[in-house]
């Protein structure tokens, strides 16, 4: 009888020790995963890469990019690319489209509202959609097109034709090559949405 009780005690003690070791390992593993990402610095390059992604706080990231405006402007301009300009694409809110729109917004914000526009060879049609598109794309510049326009009350984004997009991206690159190092960066202070969001 004593032998059986001793065996049960040792099995029970072994199980308890194994369980404690397992729990300790799990706790250490959890602590490492919790400390790791928090200790990993969020670089400007990572902030630029995640702009426009689902669930990201773009405004907070843009404000953080404004702390290192010269370097951030170079990264933002380097990431610019054209996006499809069709109505279907604009309504889809694709990750690529959202990313580029946030890049433009960030550039406007950190440069105090600097913006570029361009002409297009596109001939706007007479449909209501095309009239609206032309109106919102020329709202701020009148004689040339913005990269995008936004009809806030409808939640509708209008994208400039690709030739205008290319021209605007080229203007940003030329601007940065000439002025990027010496520009007196001052982020927008309490900007109205139309000053940088559309």
SERO-4910 file (N, C-alpha, C, O; in steps of 0.05 Angstrom, whole numbers):
BEGIN
 pado doro    nc1    nc2    nc3   cac1   cac2   cac3    cc1    cc2    cc3    oc1    oc2    oc3
  Unk    A     16    -24      0      0      0      0     17     25      0     12     44    -15
  Unk    A     38     25     16     55     48     17     70     53    -10     74     75    -18
  Unk    A     77     31    -23     91     32    -49     73     45    -70     82     62    -85
  Unk    A     47     38    -70     28     49    -90     25     79    -84     25     95   -103
  Unk    A     23     87    -60     20    116    -53     45    131    -61     43    154    -70
  Unk    A     68    119    -57     93    133    -65     95    136    -95    103    157   -104
  Unk    A     86    115   -110     87    118   -139     67    139   -148     74    155   -166
  Unk    A     43    140   -136     24    161   -143     35    189   -137     31    207   -153
  Unk    A     48    192   -114     59    217   -107     81    226   -126     82    249   -134
  Unk    A     99    207   -134    120    214   -152    109    221   -180    119    239   -193
  Unk    A     88    206   -189     76    212   -215     63    240   -213     66    256   -231
  Unk    A     49    244   -191     35    269   -188     56    292   -186     51    313   -198
  Unk    A     78    288   -171     98    309   -169    111    313   -196    117    336   -203
  Unk    A    117    292   -211    129    295   -238    111    311   -256    120    328   -271
  Unk    A     85    304   -255     65    319   -272     64    348   -265     63    366   -282
  Unk    A     65    353   -239     64    381   -230     89    397   -239     87    419   -249
  Unk    A    112    384   -237    137    397   -245    136    402   -275    144    424   -285
  Unk    A    127    382   -291    126    385   -320    106    407   -327    112    423   -345
  Unk    A     84    408   -313     64    429   -318     75    457   -312     71    476   -327
  Unk    A     90    459   -290    102    485   -283    123    493   -303    124    517   -311
  Unk    A    139    474   -313    159    481   -333    145    490   -359    153    510   -371
  Unk    A    124    476   -367    109    483   -391     97    511   -388     98    527   -407
  Unk    A     85    516   -366     73    543   -361     94    565   -362     90    586   -372
  Unk    A    117    559   -350    139    578   -350    149    584   -378    154    607   -385
  Unk    A    151    563   -394    160    567   -422    139    583   -438    147    601   -453
  Unk    A    114    577   -434     93    593   -447     94    622   -439     91    640   -456
  Unk    A     97    627   -413     98    654   -403    122    669   -415    120    692   -423
  Unk    A    145    656   -416    169    669   -427    165    674   -457    171    696   -466
  Unk    A    154    655   -471    148    658   -500    129    682   -504    133    698   -522
  Unk    A    108    684   -488     89    706   -491    103    732   -485     98    752   -499
  Unk    A    119    733   -464    133    758   -457    152    766   -480    154    790   -485
  Unk    A    165    747   -492    183    754   -514    168    766   -537    176    786   -549
  Unk    A    145    754   -544    129    765   -567    118    792   -560    114    808   -578
  Unk    A    112    797   -535    101    823   -527    123    844   -527    118    867   -534
  Unk    A    147    838   -518    169    857   -517    180    862   -544    187    885   -551
  Unk    A    183    841   -561    195    844   -587    185    866   -604    200    885   -610
  Unk    A    159    866   -612    149    887   -629    150    915   -617    154    935   -631
  Unk    A    147    917   -591    148    943   -578    176    955   -578    179    979   -580
  Unk    A    196    937   -577    224    946   -577    233    952   -605    253    966   -609
  Unk    A    219    941   -625    227    945   -653    219    973   -661    196    979   -663
  Unk    A    239    991   -667    232   1018   -674    217   1020   -701    222   1005   -720
  Unk    A    197   1038   -701    182   1042   -726    197   1063   -742    196   1087   -735
  Unk    A    210   1055   -763    226   1073   -779    208   1088   -798    186   1080   -804
  Unk    A    218   1111   -809    203   1125   -829    196   1107   -853    174   1109   -864
  Unk    A    214   1090   -861    209   1072   -883    185   1053   -878    169   1048   -895
  Unk    A    184   1043   -853    161   1026   -846    135   1042   -845    114   1032   -852
  Unk    A    137   1067   -835    113   1084   -834    102   1089   -863     78   1087   -868
  Unk    A    121   1095   -881    113   1100   -909    101   1075   -921     80   1076   -934
  Unk    A    113   1052   -916    103   1027   -928     75   1019   -918     60   1007   -933
  Unk    A     68   1027   -894     41   1018   -884     19   1039   -888     -4   1034   -881
  Unk    A     26   1063   -899      5   1083   -904    -16   1071   -922    -11   1058   -942
  Unk    A    -41   1077   -914    -64   1068   -930    -72   1039   -926    -91   1030   -938
  Unk    A    -58   1024   -908    -65    996   -904    -89    995   -885    -93   1013   -868
  Unk    A   -104    974   -887   -128    970   -871   -123    972   -841   -105    959   -831
  Unk    A   -138    989   -827   -136    991   -798   -112   1008   -789   -109   1011   -765
  Unk    A    -97   1019   -807    -74   1036   -799    -83   1064   -792   -101   1075   -805
  Unk    A    -71   1076   -772    -76   1104   -765    -58   1122   -781    -37   1130   -772
  Unk    A    -67   1128   -806    -51   1142   -825    -44   1170   -815    -22   1180   -819
  Unk    A    -63   1184   -802    -58   1211   -793    -35   1211   -772    -18   1228   -773
  Unk    A    -36   1192   -753    -15   1190   -733     12   1185   -747     33   1196   -739
  Unk    A     13   1167   -767     37   1161   -780     48   1185   -796     72   1190   -797
  Unk    A     30   1200   -809     38   1223   -824     49   1244   -805     69   1257   -812
  Unk    A     37   1248   -782     48   1267   -763     76   1258   -753     93   1275   -748
  Unk    A     79   1232   -750    106   1222   -742    126   1227   -764    149   1233   -759
  Unk    A    118   1223   -789    136   1228   -812    144   1257   -813    166   1264   -822
  Unk    A    126   1275   -804    132   1303   -805    154   1311   -786    165   1333   -787
  Unk    A    162   1293   -767    184   1299   -749    211   1297   -763    230   1309   -754
  Unk    A    212   1281   -784    236   1279   -801    229   1285   -830    230   1267   -847
  Unk    A    221   1309   -835    208   1315   -861    226   1312   -885    217   1302   -906
  Unk    A    252   1319   -884    269   1316   -907    272   1287   -916    268   1281   -939
  Unk    A    278   1270   -897    281   1242   -903    254   1229   -911    252   1214   -930
  Unk    A    233   1237   -897    207   1226   -902    197   1234   -930    186   1217   -944
  Unk    A    202   1259   -938    193   1268   -964    207   1251   -986    194   1243  -1006
  Unk    A    232   1245   -983    246   1228  -1002    234   1201  -1004    231   1190  -1026
  Unk    A    228   1189   -981    216   1162   -980    188   1162   -993    181   1145  -1008
  Unk    A    172   1183   -986    145   1185   -997    146   1188  -1028    131   1174  -1042
  Unk    A    163   1205  -1037    165   1210  -1066    175   1185  -1080    166   1178  -1102
  Unk    A    194   1171  -1068    205   1146  -1079    184   1124  -1082    186   1107  -1099
  Unk    A    164   1125  -1065    143   1104  -1065    120   1111  -1084    103   1094  -1089
  Unk    A    119   1135  -1094     97   1143  -1112     97   1126  -1138    118   1120  -1149
  Unk    A     73   1119  -1147     70   1105  -1173     42   1110  -1183     24   1119  -1168
  Unk    A     38   1105  -1208     12   1110  -1220     -7   1088  -1211      1   1066  -1204
  Unk    A    -33   1094  -1212    -54   1075  -1204    -76   1077  -1226    -78   1097  -1240
  Unk    A    -91   1055  -1229   -113   1056  -1249   -132   1079  -1244   -138   1086  -1221
  Unk    A   -141   1092  -1265   -158   1115  -1262   -187   1110  -1269   -203   1129  -1271
  Unk    A   -194   1085  -1273   -222   1080  -1280   -241   1083  -1257   -233   1082  -1234
  Unk    A   -266   1086  -1263   -287   1089  -1243   -288   1064  -1225   -291   1066  -1201
  Unk    A   -286   1041  -1238   -287   1016  -1223   -264   1015  -1203   -268   1007  -1180
  Unk    A   -240   1022  -1211   -217   1021  -1193   -220   1041  -1170   -214   1034  -1147
  Unk    A   -230   1065  -1176   -233   1085  -1155   -253   1077  -1135   -251   1083  -1111
  Unk    A   -274   1063  -1143   -294   1054  -1124   -285   1030  -1108   -295   1025  -1086
  Unk    A   -265   1016  -1118   -256    991  -1105   -240    997  -1080   -237    979  -1063
  Unk    A   -229   1021  -1078   -212   1027  -1055   -190   1006  -1051   -187    996  -1029
  Unk    A   -176   1000  -1073   -156    979  -1071   -133    988  -1053   -129   1012  -1050
  Unk    A   -119    969  -1041    -97    976  -1023    -76    993  -1038    -65   1011  -1026
  Unk    A    -70    987  -1063    -51   1002  -1078    -60   1031  -1081    -44   1050  -1079
  Unk    A    -86   1035  -1087    -97   1062  -1091    -95   1077  -1064    -86   1100  -1064
  Unk    A   -104   1065  -1043   -104   1078  -1017    -76   1086  -1008    -72   1107   -997
  Unk    A    -57   1068  -1014    -29   1074  -1007    -19   1099  -1021     -8   1116  -1008
  Unk    A    -24   1100  -1047    -14   1123  -1063    -28   1149  -1054    -16   1170  -1052
  Unk    A    -54   1148  -1049    -69   1172  -1040    -57   1181  -1013    -55   1206  -1009
  Unk    A    -51   1163   -995    -39   1171   -969    -11   1183   -973     -2   1200   -958
  Unk    A      4   1173   -993     31   1184   -998     28   1213  -1007     43   1230   -997
  Unk    A      9   1219  -1024      4   1247  -1033     -5   1264  -1010      5   1286  -1006
  Unk    A    -23   1253   -994    -33   1269   -970    -10   1275   -951     -7   1297   -941
  Unk    A      7   1255   -947     30   1259   -929     49   1280   -940     59   1297   -925
  Unk    A     54   1279   -966     72   1300   -978     60   1328   -974     74   1346   -968
  Unk    A     34   1330   -979     21   1356   -976     23   1365   -947     29   1389   -942
  Unk    A     19   1347   -928     20   1354   -900     47   1363   -891     50   1385   -879
  Unk    A     68   1348   -897     94   1354   -886    108   1377   -900    127   1388   -889
  Unk    A     98   1384   -924    110   1406   -939     94   1432   -936     99   1451   -950
  Unk    A     75   1432   -917     60   1457   -913     39   1462   -934     30   1485   -938
  Unk    A     31   1441   -949     10   1445   -969     20   1445   -998      5   1450  -1016
  Unk    A     46   1439  -1002     56   1438  -1029     41   1417  -1045     35   1396  -1035
  Unk    A     34   1424  -1070     18   1406  -1086     25   1412  -1115     33   1434  -1122
  Unk    A     21   1392  -1132     26   1395  -1161      1   1386  -1176    -15   1371  -1167
  Unk    A     -1   1397  -1200    -23   1389  -1218    -11   1386  -1246     12   1394  -1251
  Unk    A    -27   1374  -1264    -17   1369  -1291    -39   1369  -1311    -63   1366  -1305
  Unk    A    -32   1374  -1336    -50   1372  -1359    -53   1342  -1366    -38   1325  -1357
  Unk    A    -74   1336  -1383    -78   1309  -1392    -86   1310  -1421    -97   1329  -1431
  Unk    A    -81   1288  -1435    -91   1285  -1462   -119   1272  -1462   -132   1270  -1482
  Unk    A   -128   1263  -1438   -154   1251  -1436   -176   1272  -1442   -174   1295  -1434
  Unk    A   -195   1263  -1458   -218   1280  -1464   -241   1271  -1446   -251   1249  -1449
  Unk    A   -250   1289  -1428   -271   1282  -1411   -297   1281  -1426   -303   1298  -1443
  Unk    A   -313   1260  -1421   -338   1256  -1435   -360   1274  -1424   -355   1290  -1406
  Unk    A   -384   1271  -1436   -406   1288  -1428   -424   1275  -1407   -444   1287  -1399
  Unk    A   -417   1251  -1399   -434   1237  -1379   -432   1252  -1352   -413   1267  -1347
  Unk    A   -451   1247  -1335   -451   1259  -1308   -426   1251  -1293   -414   1267  -1278
  Unk    A   -418   1226  -1295   -394   1216  -1282   -369   1231  -1290   -353   1239  -1274
  Unk    A   -366   1235  -1316   -343   1249  -1327   -343   1278  -1319   -322   1290  -1314
  Unk    A   -366   1291  -1319   -368   1319  -1310   -360   1322  -1281   -345   1340  -1274
  Unk    A   -370   1303  -1265   -362   1304  -1236   -332   1299  -1233   -319   1313  -1217
  Unk    A   -322   1280  -1248   -293   1274  -1246   -277   1299  -1252   -258   1306  -1238
  Unk    A   -283   1312  -1274   -268   1336  -1283   -271   1358  -1262   -251   1371  -1255
  Unk    A   -295   1362  -1251   -299   1383  -1231   -282   1378  -1207   -268   1397  -1198
  Unk    A   -282   1354  -1196   -267   1348  -1171   -237   1348  -1176   -222   1354  -1158
  Unk    A   -228   1340  -1199   -199   1339  -1205   -188   1367  -1210   -164   1372  -1207
  Unk    A   -205   1386  -1218   -196   1414  -1224   -204   1433  -1202   -200   1457  -1204
  Unk    A   -216   1423  -1181   -227   1441  -1160   -206   1460  -1148   -212   1483  -1144
  Unk    A   -182   1450  -1143   -162   1466  -1129   -144   1482  -1148   -132   1502  -1141
  Unk    A   -141   1472  -1173   -121   1484  -1191   -134   1497  -1215   -121   1513  -1229
  Unk    A   -158   1491  -1221   -174   1503  -1243   -164   1497  -1271   -179   1487  -1287
  Unk    A   -138   1502  -1277   -129   1498  -1304   -114   1472  -1308   -106   1465  -1330
  Unk    A   -110   1456  -1287    -97   1430  -1289   -108   1412  -1268   -123   1420  -1250
  Unk    A   -102   1386  -1270   -114   1365  -1253    -97   1359  -1229    -72   1357  -1231
  Unk    A   -110   1355  -1206    -97   1344  -1183    -93   1314  -1187   -106   1303  -1204
  Unk    A    -76   1302  -1171    -72   1273  -1173    -98   1259  -1168   -104   1239  -1181
  Unk    A   -114   1269  -1148   -140   1257  -1143   -158   1279  -1131   -148   1300  -1121
  Unk    A   -184   1275  -1134   -203   1292  -1122   -222   1276  -1105   -226   1252  -1110
  Unk    A   -234   1288  -1085   -251   1273  -1067   -277   1289  -1062   -277   1311  -1053
  Unk    A   -299   1276  -1068   -326   1287  -1063   -335   1277  -1036   -345   1255  -1034
  Unk    A   -330   1293  -1016   -334   1284   -988   -362   1274   -982   -365   1252   -970
  Unk    A   -382   1289   -990   -409   1281   -982   -418   1254   -995   -436   1241   -985
  Unk    A   -405   1247  -1017   -411   1222  -1030   -391   1200  -1024   -394   1177  -1031
  Unk    A   -369   1208  -1011   -348   1188  -1005   -336   1178  -1031   -328   1154  -1033
  Unk    A   -334   1195  -1051   -326   1186  -1078   -299   1198  -1085   -295   1222  -1084
  Unk    A   -280   1181  -1093   -253   1189  -1101   -251   1189  -1131   -260   1170  -1144
  Unk    A   -240   1210  -1142   -235   1211  -1171   -205   1212  -1176   -191   1228  -1163
  Unk    A   -195   1195  -1193   -167   1193  -1198   -160   1206  -1225   -175   1202  -1245
  Unk    A   -139   1221  -1226   -130   1234  -1251   -122   1213  -1271   -113   1191  -1264
  Unk    A   -125   1219  -1297   -115   1201  -1318    -85   1195  -1313    -71   1211  -1301
  Unk    A    -76   1172  -1323    -49   1163  -1317    -28   1182  -1327     -7   1185  -1314
  Unk    A    -32   1195  -1350    -12   1214  -1360     -8   1237  -1341     14   1247  -1337
  Unk    A    -30   1247  -1329    -28   1269  -1309    -14   1259  -1284      2   1273  -1272
  Unk    A    -21   1234  -1276     -7   1223  -1252     23   1222  -1256     38   1230  -1239
  Unk    A     31   1212  -1280     60   1210  -1285     73   1237  -1284     95   1240  -1273
  Unk    A     60   1257  -1295     71   1284  -1295     73   1295  -1266     93   1308  -1259
  Unk    A     53   1290  -1250     54   1299  -1222     76   1285  -1206     90   1298  -1191
  Unk    A     79   1259  -1210    100   1245  -1197    128   1256  -1206    145   1260  -1189
  Unk    A    131   1262  -1231    156   1273  -1241    161   1301  -1229    183   1307  -1222
  Unk    A    140   1317  -1225    143   1343  -1213    152   1340  -1184    169   1356  -1175
  Unk    A    141   1321  -1169    150   1316  -1142    180   1308  -1141    195   1318  -1124
  Unk    A    188   1291  -1160    216   1283  -1161    235   1306  -1167    256   1309  -1155
  Unk    A    227   1322  -1186    243   1346  -1194    244   1365  -1170    265   1376  -1163
  Unk    A    221   1370  -1157    220   1388  -1134    240   1378  -1112    255   1394  -1101
  Unk    A    239   1352  -1107    256   1341  -1085    285   1343  -1093    302   1350  -1076
  Unk    A    292   1338  -1118    320   1339  -1127    331   1368  -1124    354   1372  -1117
  Unk    A    314   1387  -1130    322   1415  -1128    320   1427  -1100    337   1442  -1092
  Unk    A    299   1420  -1086    293   1433  -1061    292   1416  -1036    291   1426  -1013
  Unk    A    294   1390  -1039    290   1372  -1017    308   1377   -993    300   1374   -970
  Unk    A    333   1384   -998    352   1388   -976    349   1416   -963    354   1418   -939
  Unk    A    340   1435   -978    339   1463   -967    311   1473   -961    308   1495   -950
  Unk    A    291   1458   -968    263   1468   -965    257   1473   -935    264   1456   -918
  Unk    A    244   1495   -929    237   1501   -900    212   1485   -892    190   1497   -891
  Unk    A    215   1460   -886    192   1443   -880    177   1453   -856    189   1457   -834
  Unk    A    152   1457   -859    134   1464   -837    108   1450   -842     93   1457   -860
  Unk    A    102   1430   -826     77   1416   -830     53   1434   -827     54   1454   -813
  Unk    A     32   1426   -840      7   1441   -837     -2   1442   -808      0   1421   -794
  Unk    A    -11   1464   -798    -19   1467   -770    -50   1469   -770    -61   1487   -782
  Unk    A    -63   1450   -757    -92   1449   -756   -105   1453   -784   -121   1471   -787
  Unk    A    -96   1437   -804   -106   1443   -831   -135   1436   -835   -146   1418   -822
  Unk    A   -148   1451   -852   -174   1444   -861   -171   1419   -879   -151   1416   -893
  Unk    A   -191   1401   -879   -188   1377   -896   -181   1382   -925   -165   1368   -936
  Unk    A   -193   1404   -936   -187   1409   -964   -158   1418   -969   -150   1419   -992
  Unk    A   -144   1425   -948   -116   1433   -952    -97   1410   -957    -75   1414   -967
  Unk    A   -106   1386   -951    -88   1363   -956   -101   1336   -961    -89   1318   -972
  Unk    A   -126   1334   -953   -139   1308   -956   -151   1303   -984   -155   1280   -991
  Unk    A   -158   1324   -999   -168   1320  -1026   -161   1341  -1045   -168   1340  -1069
***
